[in-house]
């Protein structure tokens, strides 16, 4: 992971995987409002998220040691759905411990159960109102990037 710091805190990348442009914009605004200095990479489908994480396709040549500090993952994605992305993340030794937060509009118990079975760290339903949505995203960013103490990286 990146050793860059801002104010003594590591600036780990946030990978936002979201295909809805409105939800993407709301997430980005909410994260910026939390004053996190972390870079944000947006993947607009599951295939792009996997390419970023495993440095293939359009991200070939990217430093594979520079893993995101958290993945915020929608479930209903084109090309490769969120559950399959999560499954691939957990199967690979290098990405197994990246925190993955499911942020979805789905209220289906089966989606929630499947997310946790596949190793999601958290499952958050997207609130309908903007202020609640923004607050939820801010809290996610602050918790997973500043409060959570992740496992040490193996080199």
GIJO-V317749 format. One record per helix or strand of 2 or more residues. SS is the DSSP state (@ for helix, = for strand). FROM is the first residue (numbers start at 0). TO is the last residue. Records with the same first field share a line. If there is no record, write none. Layout:
BEGIN
SS=FROM-TO ; FROM-TO
END
This chain:
BEGIN
==4-5 ; 8-9 ; 13-16 ; 39-42 ; 69-72 ; 98-103 ; 121-124
@=20-32 ; 45-53 ; 56-58 ; 81-90 ; 108-116 ; 129-146
END
